[in-house]
Amino acid sequence: MLLEPGRVCIKKYGRDAGSRAVVTKVLDNGFVNIITAKRKKERRCNTKHLEFLNKTIDISNKELVNKELGSS
């Protein structure tokens, strides 16, 4: 499944374009909550603005999330 918490993706548009992101929560109507490498604050994002990668991580492990976001 593409839309799931912990899915690693890349932002295609906006201020964080080109940076890695991790999905933290799946919302309705094509939106998800993400955190990115450039801005660690969780916020809402349209799924059309994301390119999903074939990698999923455990979002409860903060060290793993920071390692994944740091490796751009």
N, C-alpha and C positions, 0 to 999 in steps of 0.2 A: 504494500500500500504506500502510495506516495505521500499522502498527508497524514503524518503521525508525529507525535512529540519525539524530539531527538533527531529528526531528519536534518542533515546538513545540506545547506543550499548556498547559492550566491545571489546577492542582490543585483538586479539588472538595471534598475532605475532609481533615481532619487539621490539624496545626499550621500548615501552609503553604497552607491553603485560600484560594483567590482569587489566588494568585501564579502567575506564568508559570514554566514548566519546560521543559527540553529533554531528550529521550530520548538517553542516551549508549550504551546497550547493551540489546538485547532478550534476555531470559532465557526460560526455559520456564515452562509452567503459568500464563500470563497475568501475568507479572511483567516489569518493565523496570527498568533503572537510570536515575535521573534526577538532574539538578541543578536547583535552583530559585533564584529571585531572592532569597528570604529566607535560605536556607542553601546555600552553594556546595559543600558536601561531597556527593559522589556517594553515593546510597543506593538501595535497592530500593523499588519502589512497585507496588501492584496496579494493573492497567490500568483496573479499574472505578472507580478514584478519580481518573481523568484525563479531561479533555475535550480531544480532539485538534483542533488547528486546521489549516487548509489551508496550512501553511507549513513548509518544511523548510530547515534551514541546515547549513552545513559545520561539524561539531563540532571539527575540527582547528584551525580559526581561532578562537582564544580571544577575540580582540578582538570578533569578530562575535557570539560566544555572550554575552559580557558586555553588548554593546549590546542584544541581543534581550531578555535577562533584565532589564535596567535600564529598558526602556520598557514599564512596566505600564499 
